[in-house]
Amino acid sequence: MLDESGREVVTSSSDLPLDSPELCSAEFRPSGDLRFAVNRGGSLVCYFRSPAQSVMPGDVTIDLAGQITRANTISFLGDNVWQANVLLDQPLAQETPVRLRLGEGEWSLTRGIS
């Protein structure tokens, strides 16, 4: 994976907590522009709490009603709160079950999309 400068980013999932993150919310945001192939289905935004010191997009696995995907972007919001974003090919239905995990850790509790 490359960072914003084009340099290879090395991460170690062994530094991630094995305890499940707390999935605070999962929100579907429909695409605002259907002319683009990327993000045509909209975005899934997951807010979660974890004491992890560093999390990369490849560290976050998201289960959408049995379909496993990885986060496209991840942001630290402060106070152990993180935001993971996934670009979707298809829109998601309200209350689609979502859960996530960090590295090889435990899965979070399942929440429905709001």
NUMIVEX-86056 format. One record per residue (C-alpha): x, y, z; residue number from 1. Coordinates in steps of 0.1 Angstrom, whole numbers, plus 5000, padded with zeros to 4 digits. Each point is the difference from the previous one (the first is absolute). Example, Ala and Ser with C-alpha at 12.3 -4.5 7.8 and 13.67 -1.06 7.14 Angstrom:
VEXVEX    c1    c2    c3    i
VEXVEX  5123  4955  5078    1
VEXVEX  5014  5034  4993    2
// end
This chain:
VEXVEX    c1    c2    c3    i
VEXVEX  5000  5000  5000    1
VEXVEX  5012  5035  4992    2
VEXVEX  4996  5032  5021    3
VEXVEX  4990  5034  4986    4
VEXVEX  5037  5005  4989    5
VEXVEX  5001  4968  4981    6
VEXVEX  5023  4982  5025    7
VEXVEX  4994  4965  5010    8
VEXVEX  4984  4997  5035    9
VEXVEX  5010  4972  5022   10
VEXVEX  4976  4989  5027   11
VEXVEX  5000  4972  5025   12
VEXVEX  4967  4986  5010   13
VEXVEX  5017  4985  5030   14
VEXVEX  4998  5035  5016   15
VEXVEX  4962  5000  4998   16
VEXVEX  4978  4991  5030   17
VEXVEX  4984  4965  4998   18
VEXVEX  4970  5012  5019   19
VEXVEX  4970  5009  4978   20
VEXVEX  4996  5037  4991   21
VEXVEX  4968  5017  5011   22
VEXVEX  4980  5007  4968   23
VEXVEX  4983  5033  5009   24
VEXVEX  4980  5005  4968   25
VEXVEX  4999  4990  4964   26
VEXVEX  4985  5025  4975   27
VEXVEX  4992  4996  4963   28
VEXVEX  5005  5031  4979   29
VEXVEX  4986  4998  4964   30
VEXVEX  5022  5012  4972   31
VEXVEX  4995  5036  4990   32
VEXVEX  5013  4996  4965   33
VEXVEX  4991  4969  4979   34
VEXVEX  5023  5010  4971   35
VEXVEX  5030  4985  5018   36
VEXVEX  5006  4962  5000   37
VEXVEX  5017  5002  5034   38
VEXVEX  4976  5004  5029   39
VEXVEX  4970  4995  4978   40
VEXVEX  4982  4982  5027   41
VEXVEX  5009  5025  5027   42
VEXVEX  5021  4997  5031   43
VEXVEX  4998  4981  5033   44
VEXVEX  5014  5020  5029   45
VEXVEX  5008  4981  5032   46
VEXVEX  5009  5018  5032   47
VEXVEX  5017  4977  5026   48
VEXVEX  5019  5003  5033   49
VEXVEX  5033  4982  5005   50
VEXVEX  5031  5007  5021   51
VEXVEX  5022  4991  4970   52
VEXVEX  5029  5025  4995   53
VEXVEX  5001  4997  4962   54
VEXVEX  4975  4985  4976   55
VEXVEX  5004  4997  4962   56
VEXVEX  4971  4994  4975   57
VEXVEX  5013  4964  4994   58
VEXVEX  4997  4993  5038   59
VEXVEX  4962  5005  5000   60
VEXVEX  4978  4972  4988   61
VEXVEX  4963  5007  4996   62
VEXVEX  4973  4974  4997   63
VEXVEX  4969  5013  4981   64
VEXVEX  4973  4973  5005   65
VEXVEX  5026  4973  4992   66
VEXVEX  5019  5019  4973   67
VEXVEX  5035  5006  5013   68
VEXVEX  5018  5032  4988   69
VEXVEX  5028  5023  5011   70
VEXVEX  4999  5037  5009   71
VEXVEX  5011  5023  4973   72
VEXVEX  5010  5028  5024   73
VEXVEX  5004  5003  5037   74
VEXVEX  5002  5031  5022   75
VEXVEX  5008  5006  5037   76
VEXVEX  4974  5024  5015   77
VEXVEX  5015  5002  5035   78
VEXVEX  4990  4984  5034   79
VEXVEX  5005  4965  4986   80
VEXVEX  4974  5005  4973   81
VEXVEX  5007  4990  4964   82
VEXVEX  4982  5004  4967   83
VEXVEX  5001  4974  4973   84
VEXVEX  4986  5006  4965   85
VEXVEX  4991  4975  4973   86
VEXVEX  4991  5010  4964   87
VEXVEX  4971  4978  4988   88
VEXVEX  4990  4986  4966   89
VEXVEX  4964  4996  5011   90
VEXVEX  4978  5019  5025   91
VEXVEX  4993  4984  5033   92
VEXVEX  4966  4994  5015   93
VEXVEX  4990  5016  5034   94
VEXVEX  5009  4978  5029   95
VEXVEX  5025  4979  4980   96
VEXVEX  5021  4982  5027   97
VEXVEX  5036  5013  5004   98
VEXVEX  5029  4990  5022   99
VEXVEX  5037  5006  4998  100
VEXVEX  5033  4988  5015  101
VEXVEX  5036  5012  5001  102
VEXVEX  5026  4976  4986  103
VEXVEX  4994  4965  5013  104
VEXVEX  4981  5013  5031  105
VEXVEX  4965  4992  5011  106
VEXVEX  4970  5013  4981  107
VEXVEX  4980  5029  5014  108
VEXVEX  4963  4996  5009  109
VEXVEX  4977  5003  4969  110
VEXVEX  4982  5032  4994  111
VEXVEX  4974  5009  4973  112
VEXVEX  5008  5028  4975  113
VEXVEX  4983  5033  5009  114
// end
